[in-house]
Amino acid sequence: MSKIDEIRAEMVTAMKNKDKERKETLSMLLAALKNKAIDKRADLTPEEEFEVVKKEIKQTKETMDLAPADRTDIIEQCKARLAVLSEFAPEEMNEDAIKAVIQEVITGLGLENPTGKDKGKIMKELMPRVKGKADGGLVNKLVGEMLA
């Protein structure tokens, strides 16, 4: 079952339960997925579906961060939206799993004592392995720590 079908089913359930906030969030996510499929002119792969969900989460977080502190209505709406979107987000890798993959890459490249100069090689090999499964900023930070 594709994400679009799954979200559509959840949206019907939200409508039956008269949960307007949840229905609106699911509707927004469904529209984003459909637009991506239309742009691609083909069905989305699971990785592409997860990218769309992560993009929506990121945009909602940015909206929440940019909202003035006295606009609690916007902040609460964003928190509710994030709760719904996180149900459909992919499982993120934890720091230990990321460090294990980094170590695999370093070993695979044959680097015994990697330095800061090797970071580009490591990242080039590493990012395709963790794309969609881990936050790029966190990965970059962990590689920097391991090379220090």
Secondary structure as UniProt FT lines:
FT   HELIX           3..16
FT   TURN            17..18
FT   HELIX           20..40
FT   HELIX           46..66
FT   TURN            69..70
FT   HELIX           72..86
FT   TURN            87..88
FT   HELIX           95..108
FT   TURN            109..110
FT   HELIX           116..118
FT   HELIX           119..130
FT   TURN            131..133
FT   HELIX           136..147
//
